[in-house]
Amino acid sequence: MSIVIKFFVAPDREAAAGVAEGGPDGVFESLTFGNFDVEEALIEWESIFTGQSFEEVLEDDVPETVVDPDDGERPLVLAVSRTLQVALSAAGEDRLTEVGRLWVAERAADGDVFEPEIAAWILNGLANLARTLNDEDESLYCWVA
């Protein structure tokens, strides 16, 4: 099964929820990726950036579901935690590469194969998107179909 993942910036949860049916294209600028478990990745990335365990991040209800119209079926919209947004926007290229390398190692332990360059490309794209947030109300979201 193919998974489409689109990260985008929206002014608030209501606006983000409004793209659940058709996705953010034509409404918000987005970054498109595919074929990885984005919910797990969001938890792992935050865990790596903060030094918290996977379980500690999960206990904080990360990632938060904004809308899940089909109760577990796609498409759905997730909110990227403020903690991860700040970490991404503050990270330099070396830190993003390091986080990508650690994420690739975690995925390899579970049998998933990612090239470190792809992980760095994903994280650099997200960091650049996170840096576009220009007020406290705007947030980074993820649409998954």
Disulfide bonds with the S-S distance in Angstrom:
none
